[in-house]
Amino acid sequence: MSLTLDTYRLLGRSGLRVSPLALGAATFGTEWGWGAGQDEARELFDTYVERGGNFIDTASTYTDGSSERLLGEFARDNRESLVLATKYTTLRRPGDPNSGGSQRKSLFASVESSLRRLNTDYIDLLYLHVWDFTTPVDEILRGMDDLVRQGKLLYVAISNAPAWEVSRMQAIADLRGWSPLVALQIEYNLIERTGERDLIPMSREMGLGVVPWSPLAGGVLTGKYSRDDLTTVPSEDGTRKNFNFALGTLTERNLAIVDVVKEVAAELGRTPAQIGLAWTLQNPSVTAPIVGARTPAQLEDNLGALEVEFTGSQLARLDQASAIDLGFPHELLSRATTLALTRGDMTIEPRR
């Protein structure tokens, strides 16, 4: 069944209603060398909202602050109808040790800065952006809860953190009556599926909606790269290709996955980008992948993913091409011999 942007979903264990595709505002601004200027960013915003979209994602340091500033300007006339999500922890002032990290000082200062740039009295959803391995979890949770009680945040969430830390935080929040985490941002796409080992099952059990970033693997799943790009020496300019090359996303394995994506796209009369995005939506734990379009044409193409309907055979081919080893203990626990030790020959249905 196809979806629309106004087919809203509940975010994690909250009652917050969000669109099934979030609009990523990291492309708002050109400071990073590949974003959209103000007029083009405005067109992206208007296209998304006019189609019924309400879930927009940014961060305190995206495009050096231009992302939040532009989003605040665009959202001025319909602020109450939108769910604005931003993040903290990335370094806001190089050389200032407390302008980044997860600690209380960074949290409060970053939120105040985001409120000013977004031109709003409150933030709908705040993520801890990057785990810093130094701040005690009770300091993070208490700081977030204080800001919720002050009315500056409505909901809190987390991104880019180990599964065991997230589950520990959620348990502490529940036990102490602090604001629970309602969403988890992770990289999740046909090329990067390792979240299926622990992060996604953890989110399902602990009540966090999964919001994938880079659902198209930095554009690799759009099919715009070829095997010639594997041997091309990148230049020094700040292009997405060079970014992907540096991250190691351009590999033979990944392009082999793209080959299958292209095959399925041709069968369905869709684009590879639509297939890549639609695949993430097949996972029931996923609430809303973040689309990071740079042009209105790219956004229109991305939104077409909501209309994609796979056959069982097509999904199986995509899953097989991109399959990962779940590792220990998951592989052990899924073996028939292991199951026989705990169930014998009984059939036990999984919890629904």
C-alpha positions in Angstrom: 0.0 0.0 0.0 1.4 3.4 -1.0 1.8 6.2 1.5 1.6 10.0 1.5 3.4 12.6 3.6 0.2 13.1 5.5 -0.1 9.5 6.4 1.3 10.2 9.8 3.0 7.8 12.2 3.6 7.9 15.9 7.2 8.5 16.9 8.4 5.8 19.3 6.5 5.5 22.6 5.2 9.1 22.2 1.9 10.4 20.8 3.8 12.7 18.4 2.5 12.4 14.9 5.1 12.7 12.1 5.3 12.2 8.4 6.8 8.9 7.0 9.6 10.8 5.4 11.4 13.6 7.2 13.0 16.5 5.4 16.6 16.9 6.1 17.8 20.5 6.4 21.5 19.8 6.3 21.4 20.9 2.7 20.0 24.3 3.7 23.0 26.6 3.1 26.1 26.4 0.9 28.8 26.7 3.6 29.8 23.1 3.1 30.3 23.4 -0.6 27.3 21.3 -1.9 24.1 22.7 -0.3 21.1 24.7 -1.5 21.1 28.5 -1.4 18.3 30.4 0.3 15.8 30.5 -2.6 16.3 26.8 -3.5 16.1 25.8 0.2 12.9 27.7 0.5 11.5 25.8 -2.5 12.5 22.5 -0.9 10.7 23.5 2.4 7.6 24.7 0.6 7.3 21.5 -1.6 7.6 19.3 1.4 5.1 21.2 3.6 2.6 21.7 0.8 2.5 17.9 0.3 1.6 17.4 3.9 5.1 16.9 5.4 5.6 18.1 9.0 8.8 16.5 10.2 12.0 18.5 9.6 15.5 17.6 10.8 18.5 19.9 11.4 21.3 20.3 13.9 23.1 23.1 15.7 26.2 23.0 13.4 24.7 22.1 10.1 26.1 24.4 7.4 27.7 26.4 10.2 24.3 27.4 11.6 22.7 28.5 8.4 20.5 25.4 8.4 18.7 26.4 11.6 18.6 30.0 10.7 16.9 29.4 7.3 14.6 26.8 8.7 13.5 29.3 11.4 12.8 31.9 8.7 10.8 29.4 6.6 8.8 28.0 9.5 7.8 31.4 10.8 4.2 31.4 9.5 3.2 27.8 10.4 5.5 26.9 13.3 2.7 25.2 15.3 2.0 22.7 12.4 5.6 21.5 12.2 7.7 19.1 14.2 11.2 20.7 14.3 14.0 18.4 15.3 17.5 19.6 16.1 20.6 18.2 17.8 23.4 19.2 20.1 27.0 17.9 21.0 29.0 18.8 17.9 31.6 21.5 18.5 30.2 25.0 18.0 33.4 27.0 18.6 36.7 25.4 17.8 39.0 25.7 20.8 36.2 26.0 23.4 36.1 22.6 25.1 32.6 23.1 26.5 31.0 24.2 23.2 30.7 20.6 22.3 30.0 17.3 24.0 27.0 15.9 25.9 27.5 17.7 29.2 25.0 20.0 30.8 26.8 23.2 29.9 27.0 22.3 26.2 23.4 21.1 26.3 21.9 24.3 27.7 24.0 26.7 25.6 23.4 24.7 22.4 19.6 24.7 23.0 19.5 28.4 23.7 21.5 29.0 20.5 19.2 26.8 18.5 16.1 28.5 19.9 17.5 31.9 18.7 18.3 30.7 15.2 15.1 28.8 14.8 13.2 31.8 16.0 11.0 29.7 18.3 10.1 29.4 22.0 10.5 25.6 22.0 12.1 22.7 20.1 9.8 19.8 19.4 12.5 17.1 19.4 16.1 17.4 20.6 18.7 14.6 19.8 22.0 14.0 21.5 23.9 14.1 18.2 27.1 12.2 18.8 28.1 10.0 21.8 31.1 11.5 23.5 32.1 8.6 25.9 32.8 11.1 28.7 29.5 12.5 30.1 27.6 10.4 32.8 24.3 9.3 31.4 22.4 10.7 34.5 23.8 14.2 33.7 22.5 14.0 30.2 19.1 12.7 31.1 18.6 15.1 34.0 19.6 18.0 31.8 17.2 17.0 29.1 14.4 16.5 31.5 15.1 19.9 33.1 14.7 21.5 29.7 11.5 19.6 29.0 10.1 20.8 32.4 11.1 24.4 31.4 9.1 24.0 28.2 12.1 24.5 25.9 11.9 20.9 24.7 8.9 18.7 24.1 10.6 15.4 23.4 14.2 14.1 23.6 16.0 11.5 21.5 19.5 10.2 20.7 21.7 9.6 17.7 24.9 7.8 16.9 25.4 6.0 20.2 26.0 2.4 21.3 22.9 0.3 21.8 23.9 -0.7 25.3 24.2 3.0 26.3 20.8 3.9 24.8 19.1 1.0 26.6 20.8 1.9 29.9 19.6 5.5 29.5 16.0 4.5 28.8 15.9 2.2 31.8 17.3 5.0 34.0 14.8 7.5 32.6 11.9 5.2 33.3 13.1 4.4 36.8 13.6 8.0 37.8 10.5 9.4 36.0 12.6 11.5 33.6 11.6 12.2 30.0 12.1 9.0 28.0 14.0 8.9 24.7 11.4 8.6 21.9 13.6 8.3 18.8 17.0 7.0 17.6 18.8 8.3 14.6 21.2 5.8 12.9 22.7 5.4 9.5 20.6 2.7 7.9 20.3 1.8 4.3 20.9 -1.1 1.9 24.6 -0.6 2.2 24.8 0.0 6.0 22.6 -2.6 7.7 24.7 -3.3 10.9 22.0 -1.5 12.9 20.0 -4.7 12.5 22.3 -6.5 15.0 21.4 -4.6 18.1 20.3 -0.9 17.6 17.1 -1.6 15.7 15.9 -4.6 18.0 16.8 -2.5 21.0 14.8 0.4 19.7 11.7 -1.8 19.2 11.9 -3.2 22.7 12.7 0.2 24.4 10.1 2.3 22.6 12.3 4.4 20.3 11.2 5.2 16.7 14.1 4.6 14.3 14.8 7.7 12.1 17.5 6.7 9.5 19.9 9.2 8.2 21.6 8.8 4.9 19.0 6.3 3.6 20.6 6.6 0.2 24.2 6.1 1.5 25.4 9.5 0.6 23.9 9.3 -2.9 25.6 6.0 -3.7 22.2 4.2 -4.0 21.0 6.7 -6.6 23.1 4.9 -9.1 25.2 7.9 -10.1 28.5 6.3 -9.5 30.2 3.7 -11.6 33.1 1.3 -11.2 35.3 3.9 -12.8 34.9 6.0 -9.7 36.6 3.3 -7.6 39.9 4.1 -9.2 39.5 7.8 -9.9 41.8 9.9 -7.6 39.5 12.5 -5.9 40.2 16.2 -6.2 40.4 18.6 -3.3 37.0 20.2 -3.8 34.2 19.6 -1.3 32.0 17.5 -3.5 29.7 14.6 -2.3 31.8 12.2 -4.4 35.0 13.1 -2.6 33.1 12.9 0.7 31.9 9.4 -0.2 35.4 8.4 -1.4 36.9 9.5 1.9 34.2 7.6 3.9 34.9 4.4 2.0 31.4 4.2 0.7 32.5 3.7 -2.9 33.4 -0.1 -3.0 32.9 -3.0 -5.3 30.5 -4.6 -2.7 28.4 -1.4 -2.6 28.2 -1.0 -6.3 27.1 -4.6 -6.6 24.2 -3.8 -4.3 23.4 -0.8 -6.5 23.3 -3.1 -9.5 20.4 -5.0 -7.9 18.7 -1.7 -6.9 18.9 -0.6 -10.6 17.4 -3.9 -11.7 14.4 -3.6 -9.3 14.0 0.0 -10.3 13.8 -0.9 -14.0 11.2 -3.6 -13.2 9.0 -1.2 -11.3 9.5 1.8 -13.5 11.0 3.7 -10.6 14.4 5.4 -10.0 17.1 3.8 -7.9 16.7 6.5 -5.3 13.1 5.6 -4.8 13.9 1.9 -4.4 16.6 2.6 -1.8 14.3 4.8 0.2 11.3 2.5 -0.1 13.4 -0.4 1.1 14.1 1.3 4.5 10.3 1.8 4.9 9.7 -1.9 4.8 11.2 -2.3 8.3 8.4 -1.9 10.8 10.8 -0.3 13.3 11.5 2.5 11.0 9.4 5.6 11.5 10.7 8.1 9.0 13.9 8.1 6.9 15.5 11.5 6.4 15.7 12.7 2.8 18.5 15.2 2.2 17.6 16.5 -1.2 19.7 19.5 -2.6 17.3 20.4 -5.4 13.5 20.5 -5.8 13.8 17.8 -8.5 15.7 15.5 -6.2 13.1 16.0 -3.5 10.2 15.2 -5.9 12.0 12.1 -6.9 12.6 11.1 -3.2 8.9 11.6 -2.3 8.0 9.1 -5.1 9.4 6.4 -2.8 6.2 6.5 -0.8 4.4 5.0 -3.8 6.7 2.1 -4.4 5.2 -1.4 -3.8 7.6 -4.3 -3.9 6.9 -7.9 -4.7 8.1 -10.5 -2.3 10.7 -11.7 -4.8 12.1 -8.2 -5.3 12.5 -7.6 -1.5 14.2 -11.0 -1.2 16.7 -10.0 -3.9 17.5 -6.7 -2.3 17.9 -8.3 1.1 20.1 -11.0 -0.2 22.4 -8.6 -2.1 22.9 -6.5 1.0 22.8 -9.2 3.7 25.2 -8.9 6.6 26.6 -11.4 9.1 24.7 -10.7 12.4 27.6 -12.1 14.4 27.6 -13.5 17.9 25.4 -14.1 19.7 22.7 -13.5 17.1 23.9 -16.2 14.7 24.2 -18.7 17.5 20.8 -18.0 18.9 19.1 -18.3 15.5 20.4 -21.8 14.8 18.0 -24.6 14.7 20.2 -26.6 17.1 20.2 -23.7 19.7 16.4 -23.3 19.4 15.9 -27.0 19.9 17.7 -26.7 23.3 15.1 -24.3 24.6 12.0 -25.3 22.7 12.4 -28.9 21.8 9.9 -29.7 19.0 7.4 -27.1 20.2 6.2 -24.2 18.0 6.2 -20.9 19.8 5.0 -17.8 18.0 7.0 -14.6 18.6 5.5 -11.7 20.6 3.5 -9.4 18.4 
